[in-house]
């Protein structure tokens, strides 16, 4: 079962932005603009970070990948509650 992750990015270049969008939408099941909800098994989390970060320029772009705190979850409708955990990656 995948764990809920939020992947957000700020990319300065349009080509890198398009590449980041293509990479994250392969993992996402919802999102807005440059923040997406993704599902990944624990062993897949490094793959998600690498696929989204491949086109990133470390000096100009930012990527944040984290798990939301389930203690503050409400209004999920039929969605599943995510498991609590710490920050995964920021770069």
Helices and strands as residue ranges (DSSP letters): E 3-10, H 14-25, E 28-32, E 35-40, G 42-44, H 45-53, E 62-66, G 70-72, E 89-90
